[in-house]
Each structure stands twice: as C-alpha cells, then as structure tokens.
Amino acid sequence: MQRAQFGPWEIEYDREATQAAYARMETYGCTCRTCSIFRRAVPACLPEAVLLFFEQLGISPEKPTEVIGGQGIYHLVGKYISGEDIWQPVLDQSQDALDESAERARAVQWFSLTEDFDVGFTREINLHPEEISPEQALEMQLSFQLSRFADESCTE
C-alpha cells in the first residue's frame, strides 16, 4: 500500500490490486443520455492531469461504478486515513437536528485536478464493484462539468 495526500484527504491505496480489479470489470452499461456521453468521451477527452491522477491510483476512468449527473463514482483498493468526508448530512432546519434520512450534500472543499474536474473521498461505500470487496474498497467521487464533453470530438 502507498500513502498519499490529496487536498484534505490522506489515503492508502494499492495501485496494482486496483489495476487488477479494473482489468476484470465490465464497462459501465447504463444507456441514459448522461452516461452515454460520459462513456463515449472518457478517457479521450479527459485532461492530462486527470488521466495521470487515475493512472497513479490504478483506476480505469472509463469504468465508473456509477455516473450521476456531473459525478462519477469510482472505487479502488485502499483505506481512508483522514480528512473530512466529502459527503455531509443535510441539516433539517425545521427540526434543527441532523436528519439521518436526509439527502447528502457536497462538502465545501474538493480537491481540484483541473478547472473542470474535482475529486473527493468518502468513508461510505456505495454500490462497490464485485471485483473489490467492501472491506478493501475506498470510494472516490469525480465531479465534472458535463459541458466539458459537449465538444463533438469528445462524443463521436
């Protein structure tokens, strides 16, 4: 395992084990418009800094666990060491308390890879791929501007 600091997050990750897991994974198969655009554009239209970041961690950018709007969810073999979780519970103003069933909101700070791409890490593991056990999984969120992929050269 290697240890790295990305903005406020310190993580441990196993690049080789992550690469091996991604080699066994199927490509994300959702056919909705957003996912189709994302799948066609990645990795051809990702900036070099984003591609290098994914390469460092051993992640195949074209194989997210899920894409929702302007976010891709990825998993790697690793461990969350420190830093505030990217997802925070929403404060229910009417109850003046944290509502556990409330939707999650973005944390204030993400780690910027480029102007249009940010990443963050969470302790929660959602929809992890079967190729990475939940005990070994570390979840990473990629936030991006979908308009970044609007160029026809990215979606052909």
PANUSE-867679 format. One record per residue: residue number from 1; residue in three letters; x, y negated, z of N, C-alpha, C in turn. Coordinates in nm, 4 decimals, m for minus. Layout:
BEGIN
[NUM, ALA, [X, Y, Z], [X, Y, Z], [X, Y, Z]];
...
//
This chain:
BEGIN
[1, MET, [0.0851, 0.1191, 0.0000], [0.0000, 0.0000, 0.0000], [0.0885, m0.1238, 0.0000]];
[2, GLN, [0.0434, m0.2222, m0.0748], [0.1103, m0.3513, m0.0771], [0.0214, m0.4516, m0.0055]];
[3, ARG, [0.0820, m0.5523, 0.0525], [0.0073, m0.6570, 0.1206], [0.0212, m0.7857, 0.0409]];
[4, ALA, [m0.0905, m0.8606, 0.0289], [m0.0884, m0.9867, m0.0458], [m0.1833, m1.0865, 0.0180]];
[5, GLN, [m0.1541, m1.2131, m0.0038], [m0.2380, m1.3233, 0.0432], [m0.2946, m1.3932, m0.0795]];
[6, PHE, [m0.4266, m1.4046, m0.0875], [m0.4943, m1.4778, m0.1945], [m0.5827, m1.5813, m0.1276]];
[7, GLY, [m0.5376, m1.7068, m0.1284], [m0.6125, m1.8100, m0.0574], [m0.6250, m1.7711, 0.0886]];
[8, PRO, [m0.7470, m1.7721, 0.1426], [m0.7650, m1.7405, 0.2846], [m0.7645, m1.5908, 0.3165]];
[9, TRP, [m0.7561, m1.5046, 0.2143], [m0.7669, m1.3606, 0.2376], [m0.6320, m1.2906, 0.2337]];
[10, GLU, [m0.6093, m1.2088, 0.3334], [m0.4955, m1.1187, 0.3319], [m0.5526, m0.9787, 0.3131]];
[11, ILE, [m0.4989, m0.9079, 0.2157], [m0.5477, m0.7733, 0.1867], [m0.4291, m0.6783, 0.1709]];
[12, GLU, [m0.4582, m0.5506, 0.1826], [m0.3656, m0.4456, 0.1430], [m0.4307, m0.3755, 0.0254]];
[13, TYR, [m0.3510, m0.3352, m0.0724], [m0.4072, m0.2670, m0.1885], [m0.3083, m0.1651, m0.2422]];
[14, ASP, [m0.3642, m0.0631, m0.3051], [m0.2847, 0.0422, m0.3670], [m0.3081, 0.0326, m0.5170]];
[15, ARG, [m0.2166, m0.0319, m0.5872], [m0.2310, m0.0570, m0.7303], [m0.2428, 0.0732, m0.8091]];
[16, GLU, [m0.1568, 0.1700, m0.7802], [m0.1561, 0.2945, m0.8569], [m0.2850, 0.3739, m0.8355]];
[17, ALA, [m0.3316, 0.3815, m0.7116], [m0.4567, 0.4538, m0.6841], [m0.5752, 0.3838, m0.7490]];
[18, THR, [m0.5732, 0.2509, m0.7500], [m0.6802, 0.1750, m0.8148], [m0.6784, 0.1993, m0.9653]];
[19, GLN, [m0.5605, 0.1950, m1.0269], [m0.5493, 0.2224, m1.1706], [m0.6011, 0.3620, m1.2036]];
[20, ALA, [m0.5661, 0.4595, m1.1218], [m0.6110, 0.5970, m1.1458], [m0.7635, 0.6058, m1.1367]];
[21, ALA, [m0.8223, 0.5362, m1.0403], [m0.9681, 0.5364, m1.0261], [m1.0345, 0.4723, m1.1479]];
[22, TYR, [m0.9818, 0.3597, m1.1944], [m1.0391, 0.2921, m1.3108], [m1.0228, 0.3747, m1.4378]];
[23, ALA, [m0.9160, 0.4533, m1.4468], [m0.8966, 0.5399, m1.5641], [m1.0070, 0.6447, m1.5734]];
[24, ARG, [m1.0643, 0.6835, m1.4586], [m1.1721, 0.7826, m1.4557], [m1.3109, 0.7205, m1.4677]];
[25, MET, [m1.3228, 0.5896, m1.4520], [m1.4525, 0.5208, m1.4530], [m1.5082, 0.5049, m1.5932]];
[26, GLU, [m1.6397, 0.5087, m1.6003], [m1.7102, 0.4738, m1.7237], [m1.7197, 0.3216, m1.7306]];
[27, THR, [m1.7316, 0.2672, m1.8503], [m1.7536, 0.1243, m1.8667], [m1.8947, 0.0906, m1.8212]];
[28, TYR, [m1.9088, m0.0234, m1.7572], [m2.0378, m0.0709, m1.7070], [m2.1399, m0.0696, m1.8192]];
[29, GLY, [m2.2566, m0.0064, m1.7974], [m2.3500, 0.0187, m1.9058], [m2.4758, m0.0651, m1.9133]];
[30, CYS, [m2.4926, m0.1652, m1.8278], [m2.6141, m0.2469, m1.8337], [m2.6226, m0.3164, m1.9698]];
[31, THR, [m2.7434, m0.3241, m2.0251], [m2.7609, m0.3842, m2.1579], [m2.8324, m0.5190, m2.1552]];
[32, CYS, [m2.8493, m0.5785, m2.0368], [m2.9119, m0.7110, m2.0326], [m2.8209, m0.8112, m2.1045]];
[33, ARG, [m2.8739, m0.9262, m2.1373], [m2.8010, m1.0272, m2.2149], [m2.6701, m1.0672, m2.1469]];
[34, THR, [m2.6746, m1.1009, m2.0182], [m2.5556, m1.1446, m1.9469], [m2.4482, m1.0365, m1.9478]];
[35, CYS, [m2.4872, m0.9148, m1.9173], [m2.3903, m0.8049, m1.9129], [m2.3343, m0.7745, m2.0509]];
[36, SER, [m2.4182, m0.7827, m2.1517], [m2.3721, m0.7580, m2.2883], [m2.2685, m0.8617, m2.3306]];
[37, ILE, [m2.2940, m0.9879, m2.2999], [m2.1986, m1.0948, m2.3314], [m2.0688, m1.0708, m2.2554]];
[38, PHE, [m2.0805, m1.0415, m2.1278], [m1.9625, m1.0186, m2.0446], [m1.8801, m0.9021, m2.0990]];
[39, ARG, [m1.9450, m0.7917, m2.1267], [m1.8763, m0.6715, m2.1741], [m1.8031, m0.6963, m2.3061]];
[40, ARG, [m1.8667, m0.7692, m2.3977], [m1.8044, m0.7976, m2.5274], [m1.6875, m0.8952, m2.5134]];
[41, ALA, [m1.6951, m0.9850, m2.4168], [m1.5948, m1.0897, m2.4023], [m1.4731, m1.0470, m2.3200]];
[42, VAL, [m1.4909, m0.9509, m2.2326], [m1.3828, m0.9118, m2.1412], [m1.3128, m0.7898, m2.1978]];
[43, PRO, [m1.1826, m0.7837, m2.1997], [m1.0874, m0.8820, m2.1486], [m1.0387, m0.9823, m2.2518]];
[44, ALA, [m1.0850, m0.9749, m2.3759], [m1.0311, m1.0590, m2.4844], [m1.0342, m1.2084, m2.4544]];
[45, CYS, [m1.1346, m1.2549, m2.3812], [m1.1484, m1.3987, m2.3590], [m1.1139, m1.4425, m2.2172]];
[46, LEU, [m1.0506, m1.3551, m2.1420], [m1.0067, m1.3957, m2.0089], [m0.8736, m1.4682, m2.0194]];
[47, PRO, [m0.8566, m1.5748, m1.9422], [m0.7280, m1.6451, m1.9421], [m0.6159, m1.5528, m1.8915]];
[48, GLU, [m0.4949, m1.5823, m1.9321], [m0.3783, m1.5022, m1.8933], [m0.3666, m1.4872, m1.7416]];
[49, ALA, [m0.3927, m1.5944, m1.6666], [m0.3819, m1.5883, m1.5202], [m0.4790, m1.4869, m1.4606]];
[50, VAL, [m0.5987, m1.4775, m1.5175], [m0.6991, m1.3820, m1.4688], [m0.6558, m1.2397, m1.5034]];
[51, LEU, [m0.6079, m1.2198, m1.6259], [m0.5605, m1.0870, m1.6660], [m0.4432, m1.0405, m1.5794]];
[52, LEU, [m0.3515, m1.1303, m1.5491], [m0.2378, m1.0950, m1.4639], [m0.2817, m1.0600, m1.3222]];
[53, PHE, [m0.3805, m1.1320, m1.2716], [m0.4347, m1.1031, m1.1383], [m0.4941, m0.9614, m1.1352]];
[54, PHE, [m0.5765, m0.9286, m1.2347], [m0.6357, m0.7956, m1.2416], [m0.5270, m0.6890, m1.2550]];
[55, GLU, [m0.4271, m0.7159, m1.3378], [m0.3174, m0.6209, m1.3568], [m0.2416, m0.5978, m1.2264]];
[56, GLN, [m0.2167, m0.7052, m1.1520], [m0.1464, m0.6933, m1.0241], [m0.2175, m0.5967, m0.9302]];
[57, LEU, [m0.3525, m0.6034, m0.9281], [m0.4307, m0.5194, m0.8372], [m0.4612, m0.3814, m0.8946]];
[58, GLY, [m0.4402, m0.3631, m1.0253], [m0.4682, m0.2336, m1.0883], [m0.6113, m0.2185, m1.1358]];
[59, ILE, [m0.6841, m0.3301, m1.1483], [m0.8255, m0.3293, m1.1863], [m0.8396, m0.3485, m1.3374]];
[60, SER, [m0.9276, m0.2715, m1.4002], [m0.9622, m0.2914, m1.5412], [m1.0770, m0.3921, m1.5476]];
[61, PRO, [m1.0535, m0.5139, m1.6003], [m1.1567, m0.6180, m1.5964], [m1.2834, m0.5838, m1.6737]];
[62, GLU, [m1.2747, m0.4930, m1.7694], [m1.3926, m0.4561, m1.8486], [m1.4803, m0.3525, m1.7773]];
[63, LYS, [m1.4437, m0.3144, m1.6551], [m1.5188, m0.2124, m1.5820], [m1.5654, m0.2614, m1.4449]];
[64, PRO, [m1.6473, m0.3681, m1.4416], [m1.7002, m0.4113, m1.3117], [m1.7981, m0.3068, m1.2582]];
[65, THR, [m1.8165, m0.3066, m1.1290], [m1.9189, m0.2215, m1.0696], [m2.0554, m0.2775, m1.1055]];
[66, GLU, [m2.0639, m0.4110, m1.1091], [m2.1884, m0.4786, m1.1464], [m2.1583, m0.6212, m1.1877]];
[67, VAL, [m2.2442, m0.6762, m1.2742], [m2.2372, m0.8167, m1.3133], [m2.3734, m0.8770, m1.2830]];
[68, ILE, [m2.3722, m0.9858, m1.2082], [m2.4964, m1.0550, m1.1733], [m2.4740, m1.2020, m1.2029]];
[69, GLY, [m2.5456, m1.2530, m1.3042], [m2.5288, m1.3940, m1.3388], [m2.3838, m1.4240, m1.3671]];
[70, GLY, [m2.3263, m1.5151, m1.2947], [m2.1871, m1.5541, m1.3129], [m2.0924, m1.4877, m1.2166]];
[71, GLN, [m2.1235, m1.3641, m1.1787], [m2.0340, m1.2936, m1.0874], [m2.0169, m1.1490, m1.1274]];
[72, GLY, [m1.8937, m1.1048, m1.1203], [m1.8627, m0.9644, m1.1413], [m1.8169, m0.9050, m1.0097]];
[73, ILE, [m1.8652, m0.7863, m0.9788], [m1.8254, m0.7171, m0.8574], [m1.7289, m0.6058, m0.8974]];
[74, TYR, [m1.6136, m0.6045, m0.8330], [m1.5106, m0.5046, m0.8587], [m1.4692, m0.4402, m0.7271]];
[75, HIS, [m1.4156, m0.3199, m0.7379], [m1.3646, m0.2501, m0.6200], [m1.2228, m0.2044, m0.6458]];
[76, LEU, [m1.1455, m0.2002, m0.5417], [m1.0103, m0.1492, m0.5510], [m0.9810, m0.0664, m0.4282]];
[77, VAL, [m0.8806, 0.0170, m0.4378], [m0.8370, 0.0944, m0.3227], [m0.7572, m0.0020, m0.2364]];
[78, GLY, [m0.8090, m0.0309, m0.1190], [m0.7420, m0.1281, m0.0352], [m0.8105, m0.1487, 0.0980]];
[79, LYS, [m0.7665, m0.2518, 0.1653], [m0.8138, m0.2790, 0.3005], [m0.8170, m0.4302, 0.3222]];
[80, TYR, [m0.9237, m0.4762, 0.3826], [m0.9436, m0.6176, 0.4169], [m0.8667, m0.6420, 0.5464]];
[81, ILE, [m0.7695, m0.7311, 0.5444], [m0.6904, m0.7574, 0.6644], [m0.7442, m0.8784, 0.7404]];
[82, SER, [m0.7545, m0.9929, 0.6711], [m0.8019, m1.1129, 0.7402], [m0.8588, m1.2139, 0.6411]];
[83, GLY, [m0.9228, m1.3142, 0.6972], [m0.9848, m1.4207, 0.6179], [m1.1351, m1.4146, 0.6341]];
[84, GLU, [m1.1989, m1.5299, 0.6201], [m1.3439, m1.5358, 0.6338], [m1.4107, m1.4683, 0.5146]];
[85, ASP, [m1.5045, m1.3806, 0.5437], [m1.5771, m1.3075, 0.4401], [m1.6378, m1.4049, 0.3405]];
[86, ILE, [m1.6266, m1.3730, 0.2108], [m1.6784, m1.4627, 0.1065], [m1.8296, m1.4821, 0.1191]];
[87, TRP, [m1.8998, m1.3835, 0.1719], [m2.0456, m1.3934, 0.1874], [m2.0803, m1.4183, 0.3330]];
[88, GLN, [m2.1650, m1.5179, 0.3532], [m2.2083, m1.5546, 0.4877], [m2.3608, m1.5496, 0.4947]];
[89, PRO, [m2.4162, m1.5070, 0.6093], [m2.5629, m1.5084, 0.6222], [m2.6168, m1.6501, 0.6093]];
[90, VAL, [m2.7364, m1.6604, 0.5544], [m2.8020, m1.7897, 0.5389], [m2.8720, m1.8233, 0.6702]];
[91, LEU, [m2.8556, m1.9458, 0.7159], [m2.9219, m1.9895, 0.8381], [m3.0680, m2.0181, 0.8078]];
[92, ASP, [m3.1574, m1.9519, 0.8799], [m3.3008, m1.9744, 0.8636], [m3.3363, m2.0966, 0.9487]];
[93, GLN, [m3.3580, m2.2111, 0.8830], [m3.3822, m2.3368, 0.9537], [m3.5101, m2.3338, 1.0367]];
[94, SER, [m3.6102, m2.2566, 0.9941], [m3.7357, m2.2540, 1.0683], [m3.7210, m2.1775, 1.2002]];
[95, GLN, [m3.6287, m2.0829, 1.2037], [m3.6092, m2.0056, 1.3264], [m3.4877, m2.0528, 1.4042]];
[96, ASP, [m3.4058, m2.1371, 1.3385], [m3.2830, m2.1865, 1.3998], [m3.1936, m2.0720, 1.4456]];
[97, ALA, [m3.1968, m1.9639, 1.3718], [m3.1133, m1.8485, 1.4038], [m3.0772, m1.7776, 1.2738]];
[98, LEU, [m2.9813, m1.6922, 1.2815], [m2.9437, m1.6169, 1.1623], [m3.0462, m1.5077, 1.1376]];
[99, ASP, [m3.0996, m1.5056, 1.0188], [m3.1958, m1.4037, 0.9798], [m3.1197, m1.2953, 0.9054]];
[100, GLU, [m3.1112, m1.1751, 0.9642], [m3.0324, m1.0683, 0.9042], [m3.0859, m1.0247, 0.7689]];
[101, SER, [m3.2119, m1.0475, 0.7427], [m3.2674, m1.0078, 0.6141], [m3.2546, m1.1189, 0.5092]];
[102, ALA, [m3.1991, m1.2317, 0.5508], [m3.1845, m1.3445, 0.4575], [m3.0860, m1.3094, 0.3468]];
[103, GLU, [m3.1036, m1.3760, 0.2353], [m3.0092, m1.3576, 0.1263], [m2.8743, m1.4140, 0.1674]];
[104, ARG, [m2.7700, m1.3651, 0.1017], [m2.6374, m1.4142, 0.1326], [m2.6062, m1.5358, 0.0463]];
[105, ALA, [m2.5228, m1.6229, 0.0975], [m2.4850, m1.7435, 0.0240], [m2.3343, m1.7453, 0.0037]];
[106, ARG, [m2.2908, m1.8233, m0.0915], [m2.1481, m1.8363, m0.1174], [m2.0796, m1.9035, m0.0005]];
[107, ALA, [m1.9634, m1.8542, 0.0301], [m1.8802, m1.9222, 0.1279], [m1.8278, m2.0495, 0.0625]];
[108, VAL, [m1.7798, m2.1388, 0.1428], [m1.7347, m2.2673, 0.0926], [m1.6102, m2.2516, 0.0048]];
[109, GLN, [m1.5183, m2.1664, 0.0430], [m1.3903, m2.1594, m0.0260], [m1.3702, m2.0273, m0.0990]];
[110, TRP, [m1.3381, m2.0343, m0.2264], [m1.2985, m1.9187, m0.3063], [m1.1534, m1.9408, m0.3448]];
[111, PHE, [m1.0876, m1.8387, m0.3942], [m0.9507, m1.8510, m0.4431], [m0.9585, m1.8737, m0.5932]];
[112, SER, [m0.9092, m1.9870, m0.6386], [m0.9193, m2.0239, m0.7789], [m0.8057, m1.9624, m0.8592]];
[113, LEU, [m0.8430, m1.8848, m0.9618], [m0.7447, m1.8292, m1.0536], [m0.7203, m1.9270, m1.1682]];
[114, THR, [m0.8286, m1.9886, m1.2166], [m0.8240, m2.0924, m1.3198], [m0.9414, m2.1864, m1.2919]];
[115, GLU, [m0.9602, m2.2829, m1.3783], [m1.0716, m2.3767, m1.3619], [m1.2073, m2.3059, m1.3642]];
[116, ASP, [m1.2192, m2.1998, m1.4430], [m1.3475, m2.1318, m1.4606], [m1.3604, m1.9979, m1.3898]];
[117, PHE, [m1.2549, m1.9533, m1.3213], [m1.2573, m1.8205, m1.2587], [m1.2052, m1.8270, m1.1159]];
[118, ASP, [m1.2881, m1.7809, m1.0233], [m1.2526, m1.7757, m0.8822], [m1.2751, m1.6338, m0.8315]];
[119, VAL, [m1.2033, m1.5967, m0.7254], [m1.2246, m1.4662, m0.6630], [m1.2401, m1.4834, m0.5132]];
[120, GLY, [m1.3031, m1.3838, m0.4542], [m1.3176, m1.3770, m0.3101], [m1.3314, m1.2319, m0.2694]];
[121, PHE, [m1.3088, m1.2064, m0.1428], [m1.3164, m1.0707, m0.0909], [m1.4198, m1.0637, 0.0202]];
[122, THR, [m1.4802, m0.9483, 0.0345], [m1.5818, m0.9280, 0.1375], [m1.5557, m0.7977, 0.2115]];
[123, ARG, [m1.5969, m0.7943, 0.3367], [m1.5858, m0.6714, 0.4163], [m1.6961, m0.5722, 0.3789]];
[124, GLU, [m1.8040, m0.6249, 0.3217], [m1.9154, m0.5380, 0.2834], [m1.8814, m0.4606, 0.1575]];
[125, ILE, [m1.9274, m0.3387, 0.1518], [m1.9072, m0.2571, 0.0328], [m2.0451, m0.2273, m0.0243]];
[126, ASN, [m2.0707, m0.2800, m0.1449], [m2.1988, m0.2605, m0.2124], [m2.1761, m0.1873, m0.3431]];
[127, LEU, [m2.2568, m0.0877, m0.3694], [m2.2542, m0.0190, m0.4978], [m2.1147, 0.0244, m0.5415]];
[128, HIS, [m2.0355, 0.0742, m0.4503], [m1.8991, 0.1117, m0.4868], [m1.9007, 0.2248, m0.5896]];
[129, PRO, [m1.8032, 0.2278, m0.6782], [m1.7976, 0.3355, m0.7774], [m1.7616, 0.4670, m0.7095]];
[130, GLU, [m1.8114, 0.5771, m0.7625], [m1.7846, 0.7070, m0.7008], [m1.6366, 0.7429, m0.7060]];
[131, GLU, [m1.5600, 0.6803, m0.7934], [m1.4177, 0.7100, m0.8059], [m1.3347, 0.6542, m0.6901]];
[132, ILE, [m1.3948, 0.5657, m0.6109], [m1.3269, 0.5099, m0.4932], [m1.4177, 0.5336, m0.3734]];
[133, SER, [m1.3681, 0.6067, m0.2756], [m1.4513, 0.6369, m0.1584], [m1.4767, 0.5092, m0.0785]];
[134, PRO, [m1.5916, 0.5032, m0.0089], [m1.6221, 0.3819, 0.0689], [m1.5178, 0.3550, 0.1774]];
[135, GLU, [m1.4541, 0.4591, 0.2275], [m1.3511, 0.4413, 0.3311], [m1.2258, 0.3755, 0.2756]];
[136, GLN, [m1.2027, 0.3889, 0.1451], [m1.0838, 0.3320, 0.0822], [m1.1145, 0.2059, 0.0028]];
[137, ALA, [m1.2415, 0.1717, m0.0133], [m1.2807, 0.0639, m0.1042], [m1.2681, m0.0744, m0.0419]];
[138, LEU, [m1.2220, m0.1657, m0.1238], [m1.2211, m0.3074, m0.0923], [m1.2993, m0.3757, m0.2041]];
[139, GLU, [m1.3961, m0.4603, m0.1672], [m1.4798, m0.5247, m0.2682], [m1.4303, m0.6652, m0.2978]];
[140, MET, [m1.4216, m0.6946, m0.4268], [m1.3794, m0.8251, m0.4739], [m1.4896, m0.8830, m0.5630]];
[141, GLN, [m1.5146, m1.0103, m0.5477], [m1.6120, m1.0812, m0.6309], [m1.5365, m1.1738, m0.7249]];
[142, LEU, [m1.5702, m1.1690, m0.8529], [m1.5165, m1.2616, m0.9518], [m1.6295, m1.3570, m0.9887]];
[143, SER, [m1.6077, m1.4848, m0.9656], [m1.7069, m1.5860, m1.0014], [m1.6570, m1.6554, m1.1274]];
[144, PHE, [m1.7452, m1.6694, m1.2266], [m1.7041, m1.7288, m1.3528], [m1.8164, m1.8110, m1.4128]];
[145, GLN, [m1.7807, m1.8982, m1.5049], [m1.8774, m1.9765, m1.5792], [m1.9143, m1.8964, m1.7030]];
[146, LEU, [m2.0383, m1.8525, m1.7139], [m2.0813, m1.7725, m1.8275], [m2.0596, m1.8485, m1.9584]];
[147, SER, [m2.0675, m1.9809, m1.9516], [m2.0448, m2.0626, m2.0713], [m1.9026, m2.0437, m2.1249]];
[148, ARG, [m1.8126, m1.9959, m2.0416], [m1.6740, m1.9681, m2.0829], [m1.6719, m1.8656, m2.1963]];
[149, PHE, [m1.7745, m1.7814, m2.2003], [m1.7823, m1.6753, m2.3014], [m1.8748, m1.7127, m2.4177]];
[150, ALA, [m1.9179, m1.8373, m2.4246], [m2.0124, m1.8788, m2.5276], [m1.9485, m1.8888, m2.6653]];
[151, ASP, [m1.8206, m1.9068, m2.6710], [m1.7495, m1.9140, m2.7990], [m1.7729, m1.7851, m2.8768]];
[152, GLU, [m1.8126, m1.7975, m3.0021], [m1.8445, m1.6792, m3.0827], [m1.7278, m1.5827, m3.0941]];
[153, SER, [m1.6053, m1.6323, m3.0888], [m1.4905, m1.5425, m3.0973], [m1.4823, m1.4500, m2.9766]];
[154, CYS, [m1.5498, m1.4865, m2.8673], [m1.5489, m1.4029, m2.7474], [m1.6571, m1.2958, m2.7513]];
[155, THR, [m1.7592, m1.3140, m2.8277], [m1.8724, m1.2206, m2.8234], [m1.8911, m1.1410, m2.9515]];
[156, GLU, [m1.7974, m1.1466, m3.0402], [m1.8098, m1.0698, m3.1656], [m1.7631, m0.9278, m3.1457]];
//
